[in-house]
């Protein structure tokens, strides 16, 4: 297992380099100049523009700019943004908030989604199965910003306002509960449907019929045998989804005024702060890669037949 982990970590290096190169190329090759609008309503003076270019290596070819950025990145330096703040310090302030928000959403989709999928799977064709199917279809068909707007201003606010505050600008755990539920609502539907589909398929398998024939109880047959195999694709989805939740919370963070990574990326794009955009998205790439590694390790925990040796 240790050799496998080390090999995967080494394989991440070219992925990170390739991802950062594409990011840098896309961000800094876009039309327009990053110094536009930094001098108020007046045009920036030629002296300011030259100083700005020199400070951020914008007077050099794009490949040279990227090479200089990569050299700093390999030393753990995410650079200094166009407002003379280090990107690492900006992310350090916001990452705990986004991490808590993503963990709340992930816990919500794991508990509710898996439970709903199991109930629907073991009662296939009954009322609870139809209820879960219809409910997940409704949730999937509603965009997150609509659910967030309902939670913030209307339908859900009336019922939850006495328990959960509907503003979350400070990012405390209590304030992040409602945004976390909104963020994880779509994933709950996918987890429930994925769990239900795989469980129904595994309940028809020969090894489940054999377990029942040996006299194992219903709970042990489902919980120990069928459910463990059914959770493998669910864990794969949730591992990918955690990375998506870390970077895909832009809409939710904007609705609830949360000072997290999503809002930081949104503001950086609007302000044409390319260094901040590349640094923040690079960190999200690392989250994706690490979550993929953790998911692969969890495979062998759920199914001992899966070996990485």
TAKALIN-V539694 format. One record per pair of residues at least 12 apart in sequence whose ideal C-beta (glycine too) atoms are under 8 Angstrom apart, sorted by the first residue. I is the first residue (numbers start at 1). J is the second residue. D is the distance in whole Angstrom. If there is no record, write none. Layout:
i->{I I}
j->{J J}
d->{D D}
This chain:
i->{1 1 1 1 3 4 4 5 5 8 8 9 12 12 15 15 16 16 16 16 17 19 19 20 20 20 20 20 20 20 21 21 23 23 23 23 24 24 24 24 24 24 25 25 27 27 27 28 28 28 28 29 32 33 34 34 34 34 34 34 34 35 35 35 36 37 37 38 38 56 56 69 69 73 76 78 78 78 78 78 79 79 79 80 81 81 81 81 81 82 82 82 82 82 82 83 87 87 87 87 88 90 90 91 91 91 91 91 93 94 94 94 94 94 95 95 95 96 97 97 97 97 97 98 98 98 98 98 98 98 99 100 100 100 100 101 101 101 101 101 101 101 101 101 101 101 102 102 102 102 102 102 103 104 104 104 104 104 104 104 105 105 105 105 105 105 106 106 106 106 106 106 107 108 108 108 108 109 109 109 109 109 109 109 110 110 112 112 113 113 113 113 113 113 113 113 114 114 114 114 114 116 116 116 116 116 116 116 117 117 117 117 117 117 117 117 117 118 118 118 118 118 119 120 120 120 120 121 121 121 121 121 121 121 121 122 122 122 124 129 132 132 133 133 135 136 136 136 136 136 137 139 139 139 139 140 140 140 144 144 144 144 144 144 145 145 147 147 148 148 148 148 148 148 149 151 151 151 151 152 152 152 156 160 164 164 165 166 166 167 167 168 168 168 169 169 169 169 170 171 171 171 176 178 179 179 179 179 179 182 182 182 183 183 183 184 187 187 187 190 190 191 191 191 194 194 194 195 195 195 198 198 198 198 198 198 199 199 199 199 201 202 202 202 202 202 203 203 205 207 208 208 208 211 228 228 229 229 231 232 232 232 235 235 235 235 236 238 239 239 239 239 239 240 240 240 240 242 242 243 243 243 243 246 246 246 247 247 247 247 247 247 248 249 249 250 250 250 250 253 254 261 261 261 264 264 265 265 265 268 296}
j->{297 300 308 309 309 308 309 293 297 293 296 293 286 289 285 289 282 285 286 289 70 282 285 66 69 70 73 278 282 285 66 70 277 278 281 282 62 65 66 69 274 278 62 66 274 277 278 58 62 65 274 62 272 272 52 56 58 82 272 273 274 48 49 52 272 271 272 52 82 82 275 275 278 282 88 91 275 279 282 283 275 278 279 275 268 273 275 276 279 271 272 273 274 275 276 273 275 276 279 280 279 264 276 261 264 279 280 283 259 259 260 261 263 264 260 261 283 171 171 176 258 259 260 246 249 253 258 260 261 262 246 171 173 176 180 171 176 179 180 183 245 249 252 253 258 260 180 183 242 245 246 249 180 176 177 179 180 181 183 184 180 181 183 184 187 245 184 187 238 241 242 245 184 180 181 184 188 184 187 188 190 191 238 241 191 238 188 192 187 188 189 190 191 192 195 234 191 192 195 231 234 132 135 136 188 192 195 196 132 191 192 193 194 195 196 199 234 195 196 199 222 227 132 132 133 192 196 195 196 197 198 199 200 203 230 199 203 222 200 196 192 196 193 196 189 188 189 190 192 193 189 185 186 188 189 186 189 190 182 183 185 186 251 252 251 255 182 185 179 182 251 252 255 256 255 166 178 181 182 166 255 256 178 178 177 178 178 178 256 256 257 256 257 258 256 257 258 259 259 258 259 260 258 256 252 253 255 256 258 252 255 256 245 249 252 245 238 241 245 237 241 234 237 238 233 234 237 230 231 234 229 230 231 232 233 234 222 226 227 230 230 225 226 227 229 230 222 226 226 225 221 225 226 225 302 303 302 303 302 299 302 303 295 298 299 302 295 295 291 292 294 295 298 288 291 292 295 287 291 284 287 288 291 261 284 287 261 262 265 281 284 287 262 261 262 262 263 265 266 266 266 280 283 284 276 280 277 280 281 280 308}
d->{7 8 6 7 8 4 7 7 7 5 7 8 8 5 8 6 7 6 7 7 7 7 5 8 8 7 7 7 5 8 6 8 8 5 6 7 8 7 5 6 8 6 7 7 4 5 6 8 6 7 5 7 7 8 8 8 7 6 5 7 6 7 6 5 7 8 8 8 8 7 7 8 7 7 8 7 8 4 7 8 5 8 6 7 8 5 5 4 8 7 8 5 8 7 8 7 6 5 4 7 8 7 7 7 7 7 6 6 8 6 5 5 8 5 8 6 8 8 4 7 6 6 4 6 6 8 8 4 4 7 7 7 6 5 8 8 5 6 5 6 8 6 7 8 7 6 8 7 6 4 5 7 8 6 6 8 3 7 8 7 5 7 4 3 7 5 7 8 7 7 6 7 8 6 6 4 6 5 4 5 8 5 7 7 7 6 5 8 7 4 7 7 3 5 7 8 6 8 5 7 7 5 8 8 8 4 8 8 7 7 4 7 7 3 4 7 8 6 8 6 8 7 7 4 7 7 4 7 5 8 8 3 5 7 8 7 7 6 5 8 6 7 8 8 8 8 4 8 5 5 8 6 6 7 4 7 5 7 7 7 7 6 6 6 5 7 5 6 8 5 7 6 4 7 7 7 6 8 5 6 6 7 8 6 5 5 8 6 8 7 6 4 7 5 8 4 7 7 8 6 6 7 7 8 5 8 8 4 6 6 8 8 6 6 5 7 8 5 8 7 8 6 7 7 6 5 6 6 7 5 8 4 8 8 6 7 8 6 7 4 8 8 4 8 5 5 7 5 8 6 6 6 5 5 5 7 8 6 6 6 6 6 6 5 8 7 6 8 5 6 6 3 8 8 7 8 8 7 5 7 5 4 5 7 6 5 7 7 7 7 4 8 7 7 4 4 7 6 5 8 7 6 8 7 7 6 6 5 7 7 7}
